[in-house]
Amino acid sequence: MKRRTVVAILLLVAQSASAATSLSQWGVTWTFDKDYPVGQFANGDWEVEAPDGLTIVGIDPPSRLVDGRIKNGAMLNPLPSQKSQGYDNKMPNSPYDPSLNVAFDVSPAKPLVLTPGSSLISSISMEAAGSTPQLRRAAILTVLAALPAPGSFRPAYCGSDKTIKFNTSMLNYSLLKRLPPVANAPTPAVAAKTFAAPWIEHKPGWSGSWMHPKENMPEYGREIHAAIGMGALVLHLDYEPAQKEGLLVPYVQLGIDYYGIVAAGGKWNWLNDGGTAGGRKWPILFAGLMLNDDAMKAIGQKSGDYLYSEGYGPGNPPPDYVHFGEDDSTHYVTKADVDITNSPTWKPDTRAAEKTPYTVADIGMPEWGIKHSTAPQANNRALSANYRAVAGPPFHGTALAALLTEGGKELWNHDAYFDYTDRYMAFTATGGEYSGWWSYFGTFTRNMWDAYRSACGPVWPSTEWPSDPKMLPIADQRVTAGTELKLMIGMPNSELRVTATGLPTGSELVGGIFSWTPSVQAVGTYVVQFTQTNGVMSSSVPVTIVVDKPKSTIVLGEPSIELLDGRLRIEIPIKVD
C-alpha cells in the first residue's frame, strides 16, 4: 500500500434532480408546458414525475388529418379488449377509432394532460397507407406520482396498474449458464439490439401484425418466436453478468410487458392460428424466474396442460385458460383425435395437399395441430399440413432455453411442447422423414440445439435419461479477487448428482451451483473437476479458474480547506491500493 498527498482544486457543484421540458426517444419527441423531474427505467424508457398531472403541449411527429390520412397516433394504457386502434386510420385489418388517438392535434392550445399512472404509446407511421406493418416506430412515456429507485423496470404498458414492482437488483444471474459459444453465436450486445425498443403487442390475433413497429420488432409471429429463442439462448452463453445485462434487462422487460397484456385481459391474444402466436410464453416464465415473481411463474398453471382440466379439453378450453400458440397447437394424440379425424366432422384445411387422419397406432405421439385447443377437428396428421413448417422452425429455441433454465420446463406445464419439438427436429433433420423442410430459423439456435439438447434430459421417444449422463460443457473462467464467481453445473435432478474435486478453499457446491469469492491471497490458477453421475455411470469436465489481482484503487481522503493570503488551498490525501 502506498500513500501520497497531492494538492488539488475541489469543485463543489450543487446537483438538483434532473428536469426537462421535452424528451425524445426512438424518433418521438414529447414537449411539456414546463420542467418536470424525469428519469429512465432500467431499459432506457423515459419516466416523468408529475403528481398533479403531466401537460404535453406537443408531440413530434404530430398526428393530424392531412389529405384524408391520420398518422402518428398515440394510445393511453391500451387494453387487449380494444379491437380498434388509435395509431393510423389507414392500418389494414385494424379499425381506427379516433377516440383512442390521444395525440391528435395536440398543441399548446389543445394540450394532452396525463394523470399519474399513465403509459403513453406514441407511434410513427409508415409513409405509405396500407403498409405491412403500418407503424415504423413506437416509444413509451410513463407518468408517475414519484420517480422510482434507479434500476427499476418499467411497469407494463397495458392496463392501469403502474405499480413499480421490480428492480435490476432482484435479477438472479445464477440461473444463467456459462456455455461455450457455438458457431454463428451473436454476442449479447448484438442480440440486445433486437429487444432495445418496445414491442407493441396489445392487439390480439393475426391482425396485430400490422401494429408491430417495423424498426422496433419483427412483424410476423414466426420471426418473433425465433428472436425470442435467440435472445434466450445467448443469455446462457459464457459471458460475464455485466456483459449480459444489456440483453437481460430488455428481455426481462419484454416478459413483464407480455404478462401485463395477460393481466389486462389478453388471455386470447396469442390464440393458436398458424405461425402468428408462438414464443410469448417463455419471456413471461423467464422474467418470473429471474425476478422470483410468483405471478409470472404461475402463468403455466393457467396454460398448457390446464386445457385438460376436468370438464374441459380441446374445443372447450377453461374460461380462464391463457392461450399461447405453441401450447395450443402441441398435444399427444388421443383416441378422441383418432375418432374425430375418421368421422364426418373432420375438417382439415381445404388447402392441404395431403389430408391424413390419425390411427390407433398414433395414440401417445406428440403432435401439432393448427387449432388443436379450439378446433381439434382441423388436425391433420400429414407432415405437409398447412403451417406445420411455418410454426415449427422456432420451437427449439424457446424449448431449449426452458430446458437449460432450472425450473423452466416444470413451470411451463406442457410436456407435449418439448416432446413434439424433439420429434420435429428429428423428422426435419438431414436424413429425417421430412428432411428438406425448415427445421430451424437461424443457424445459431440450431447449433445450440445440436450441442446441448442431449445433456438436458430424455430426448423423445425415450423417457429415460441417457445411460451416460453427459454433462454440459463449462467454459474456463477468469475472475478478479474479491468478485463472486457463480456457475450452474450440469443438470441436477432427482436422478443426477453433481460432485467436484479440487474445490478451492472457501468455495462451495450446493444443489449444482458452484460459488466462490476468492480473496487476494487466492490469486493463482485452479483446476476443478466437476462430475455428474446417475449412480451407475458418470461424466466429468475440467474447468480452469484463473484468479487475478484486483486493479489498483484510488481512495480520496477527507479534504482540508484553508484560506492563505486570500487564496483557497485544498489538500486531499489520496491512498493508492
Backbone hydrogen bonds, N-H to C=O, Kabsch-Sander energy under -0.5 kcal/mol:
donor,donor_aa,acceptor,acceptor_aa,energy
2,K,576,V,-1.9
4,R,574,I,-1.9
6,V,572,I,-1.2
8,A,6,V,-0.5
8,A,570,I,-1.3
10,L,8,A,-0.6
11,L,9,I,-0.6
12,L,10,L,-0.6
13,V,11,L,-0.6
14,A,12,L,-0.5
16,S,14,A,-0.5
20,A,36,Y,-2.0
23,L,30,W,-2.2
25,Q,28,V,-2.5
28,V,25,Q,-2.3
29,T,60,D,-2.7
30,W,23,L,-2.9
31,T,58,G,-3.0
32,F,21,T,-3.7
33,D,55,T,-1.6
36,Y,20,A,-1.8
38,V,18,S,-2.2
39,G,47,E,-2.1
41,F,45,D,-2.9
42,A,152,S,-3.1
44,G,41,F,-2.0
46,W,140,I,-0.7
47,E,39,G,-2.6
48,V,142,T,-2.4
49,E,37,P,-2.9
50,A,48,V,-0.7
50,A,144,L,-3.0
53,G,50,A,-2.1
54,L,114,L,-3.0
56,I,54,L,-0.7
56,I,112,L,-3.3
57,V,31,T,-2.5
57,V,55,T,-0.5
58,G,31,T,-1.3
60,D,29,T,-2.6
63,S,103,A,-0.6
64,R,62,P,-0.7
66,V,64,R,-0.7
66,V,69,R,-2.5
69,R,66,V,-1.8
71,K,64,R,-0.8
71,K,69,R,-0.5
73,G,87,Y,-2.5
75,M,121,I,-2.0
77,N,75,M,-0.5
77,N,119,S,-2.6
82,Q,79,L,-1.7
83,K,81,S,-1.1
85,Q,95,P,-2.3
89,N,70,I,-1.9
91,M,88,D,-1.2
94,S,91,M,-1.1
97,D,85,Q,-2.5
100,L,97,D,-2.1
101,N,97,D,-0.5
101,N,98,P,-0.9
102,V,74,A,-1.9
102,V,100,L,-1.2
103,A,74,A,-0.5
104,F,101,N,-0.9
105,D,63,S,-2.9
106,V,103,A,-1.7
107,S,110,K,-1.4
112,L,56,I,-2.7
113,V,111,P,-0.6
114,L,54,L,-2.9
114,L,112,L,-0.6
117,G,143,V,-2.9
118,S,143,V,-1.6
120,L,118,S,-0.5
120,L,141,L,-3.0
121,I,75,M,-2.8
121,I,119,S,-0.6
122,S,120,L,-0.7
122,S,139,A,-2.6
123,S,73,G,-2.1
124,I,137,R,-2.5
126,M,134,Q,-2.8
130,G,90,K,-0.9
131,S,128,A,-0.9
134,Q,210,W,-2.3
135,L,210,W,-0.8
136,R,124,I,-3.3
137,R,124,I,-1.7
139,A,122,S,-2.4
141,L,120,L,-2.3
142,T,46,W,-1.8
143,V,118,S,-2.7
144,L,48,V,-2.8
152,S,149,A,-1.4
153,F,166,F,-2.4
159,G,78,P,-1.9
162,K,160,S,-0.9
165,K,163,T,-0.9
168,T,151,G,-2.3
170,M,167,N,-2.2
171,L,168,T,-1.5
172,N,290,M,-1.5
173,Y,171,L,-1.1
175,L,172,N,-1.6
176,L,173,Y,-1.9
179,L,236,H,-2.7
185,A,182,V,-1.2
191,A,187,T,-2.7
192,A,188,P,-2.3
193,K,189,A,-0.6
193,K,190,V,-0.9
194,T,191,A,-1.4
195,F,192,A,-1.2
196,A,192,A,-0.6
196,A,193,K,-0.6
200,I,198,P,-0.6
201,E,199,W,-0.7
205,G,269,N,-2.0
208,G,205,G,-1.6
209,S,206,W,-1.7
210,W,207,S,-1.2
211,M,208,G,-1.7
212,H,209,S,-1.3
214,K,135,L,-2.7
215,E,136,R,-2.7
216,N,213,P,-1.5
217,M,213,P,-2.1
224,I,220,Y,-2.2
225,H,221,G,-2.9
226,A,222,R,-2.3
227,A,223,E,-2.4
228,I,224,I,-2.3
229,G,225,H,-2.3
230,M,226,A,-2.4
231,G,227,A,-2.6
232,A,228,I,-2.0
233,L,229,G,-2.0
234,V,230,M,-2.1
235,L,231,G,-1.5
236,H,233,L,-1.4
237,L,234,V,-1.9
238,D,179,L,-2.1
239,Y,237,L,-1.9
243,Q,240,E,-0.9
244,K,240,E,-1.6
245,E,241,P,-1.6
247,L,244,K,-1.4
248,L,244,K,-3.2
249,V,245,E,-2.5
251,Y,247,L,-1.8
252,V,248,L,-2.7
253,Q,249,V,-2.3
254,L,250,P,-1.9
255,G,251,Y,-1.6
256,I,252,V,-2.3
257,D,253,Q,-2.5
258,Y,254,L,-2.6
259,Y,255,G,-2.5
260,G,256,I,-2.2
261,I,257,D,-1.8
262,V,258,Y,-1.9
263,A,259,Y,-3.1
264,A,260,G,-1.5
265,G,262,V,-1.9
266,G,261,I,-2.5
267,K,265,G,-1.3
269,N,266,G,-1.0
270,W,323,H,-0.6
271,L,268,W,-1.1
274,G,370,I,-0.6
276,T,273,D,-1.1
284,I,280,R,-0.8
284,I,281,K,-0.5
285,L,281,K,-2.1
286,F,282,W,-3.3
287,A,283,P,-2.3
288,G,284,I,-2.2
289,L,285,L,-2.4
290,M,286,F,-3.0
291,L,287,A,-2.1
292,N,288,G,-0.8
293,D,288,G,-2.1
294,D,292,N,-0.6
297,K,293,D,-2.2
298,A,294,D,-1.5
299,I,296,M,-1.5
300,G,297,K,-0.7
301,Q,298,A,-1.4
302,K,299,I,-1.2
303,S,300,G,-1.1
305,D,413,N,-2.8
306,Y,303,S,-2.0
307,L,304,G,-1.8
308,Y,305,D,-1.7
309,S,306,Y,-1.6
312,Y,309,S,-2.6
313,G,316,N,-1.7
315,G,373,S,-2.8
316,N,313,G,-2.8
321,Y,318,P,-1.9
322,V,302,K,-3.5
323,H,267,K,-2.9
323,H,321,Y,-0.6
325,G,277,A,-1.8
327,D,324,F,-0.8
328,D,324,F,-3.0
329,S,325,G,-1.7
330,T,326,E,-0.7
331,H,367,E,-2.1
333,V,365,M,-2.3
338,V,334,T,-1.7
339,D,335,K,-2.9
340,I,336,A,-2.5
341,T,337,D,-1.9
342,N,339,D,-1.0
343,S,340,I,-1.0
346,W,343,S,-1.7
347,K,377,Q,-2.9
349,D,378,A,-0.5
352,A,349,D,-1.9
362,D,359,T,-2.1
363,I,360,V,-1.1
364,G,333,V,-2.9
365,M,362,D,-2.6
367,E,331,H,-3.5
369,G,329,S,-2.7
372,H,369,G,-1.6
373,S,328,D,-0.9
374,T,371,K,-0.8
375,A,371,K,-4.0
378,A,375,A,-2.3
379,N,376,P,-1.6
381,R,356,T,-2.5
385,A,382,A,-1.9
388,R,385,A,-2.2
389,A,385,A,-0.5
390,V,387,Y,-0.7
391,A,387,Y,-2.9
392,G,388,R,-1.9
395,F,392,G,-1.8
397,G,394,P,-1.2
398,T,394,P,-0.9
399,A,395,F,-2.3
400,L,396,H,-2.4
401,A,397,G,-1.8
402,A,398,T,-2.2
403,L,399,A,-2.0
404,L,400,L,-2.3
405,T,401,A,-1.2
406,E,404,L,-0.6
408,G,405,T,-2.8
409,K,402,A,-0.8
411,L,407,G,-2.2
412,W,408,G,-1.6
413,N,409,K,-1.3
417,Y,414,H,-1.4
418,F,414,H,-0.7
419,D,415,D,-2.6
420,Y,416,A,-2.6
421,T,417,Y,-1.8
422,D,418,F,-2.0
423,R,419,D,-2.3
424,Y,420,Y,-3.4
425,M,421,T,-2.7
426,A,422,D,-1.4
427,F,423,R,-2.7
428,T,424,Y,-1.5
429,A,426,A,-0.6
432,G,429,A,-3.1
434,Y,427,F,-3.6
435,S,432,G,-1.6
436,G,428,T,-0.7
436,G,437,W,-0.5
437,W,434,Y,-1.5
441,F,393,P,-0.6
446,R,442,G,-1.6
447,N,443,T,-2.6
448,M,444,F,-2.3
449,W,445,T,-2.3
450,D,446,R,-2.6
451,A,447,N,-2.0
452,Y,448,M,-2.5
453,R,449,W,-2.2
455,A,452,Y,-1.0
456,C,453,R,-2.1
457,G,454,S,-0.5
460,W,458,P,-0.6
462,S,459,V,-2.1
470,K,468,D,-2.6
475,A,178,R,-1.5
477,Q,544,T,-2.5
479,V,546,V,-2.7
481,A,548,D,-2.8
482,G,518,P,-3.2
483,T,480,T,-2.2
485,L,516,W,-3.0
487,L,514,F,-2.8
489,I,487,L,-0.6
489,I,512,G,-3.9
490,G,488,M,-0.5
493,N,496,L,-0.7
497,R,533,T,-2.3
499,T,531,T,-2.7
501,T,529,Q,-2.0
507,S,504,P,-2.0
508,E,515,S,-2.2
510,V,513,I,-2.3
513,I,510,V,-1.8
514,F,487,L,-2.8
514,F,512,G,-0.6
515,S,508,E,-2.5
516,W,485,L,-2.0
522,A,519,S,-1.5
523,V,520,V,-1.4
524,G,547,V,-1.3
526,Y,545,I,-2.6
528,V,526,Y,-0.5
528,V,543,V,-2.7
529,Q,501,T,-2.3
530,F,528,V,-0.7
530,F,541,V,-2.5
531,T,499,T,-2.7
532,Q,539,S,-2.8
533,T,497,R,-2.5
534,N,537,M,-2.1
539,S,532,Q,-2.1
541,V,530,F,-2.4
543,V,528,V,-2.4
545,I,526,Y,-3.3
545,I,543,V,-0.5
546,V,477,Q,-2.4
546,V,544,T,-0.5
547,V,524,G,-3.4
547,V,545,I,-0.5
548,D,479,V,-2.7
548,D,546,V,-0.6
555,V,553,T,-0.5
555,V,575,K,-2.8
556,L,554,I,-0.5
557,G,573,P,-3.6
560,S,571,E,-2.6
562,E,569,R,-2.3
564,L,562,E,-0.6
564,L,567,R,-3.0
567,R,564,L,-2.2
569,R,562,E,-3.1
569,R,567,R,-0.6
570,I,568,L,-0.5
571,E,560,S,-2.5
572,I,6,V,-1.5
574,I,4,R,-1.8
575,K,555,V,-2.7
576,V,2,K,-1.7
576,V,574,I,-0.5
577,D,553,T,-2.5
577,D,575,K,-0.6
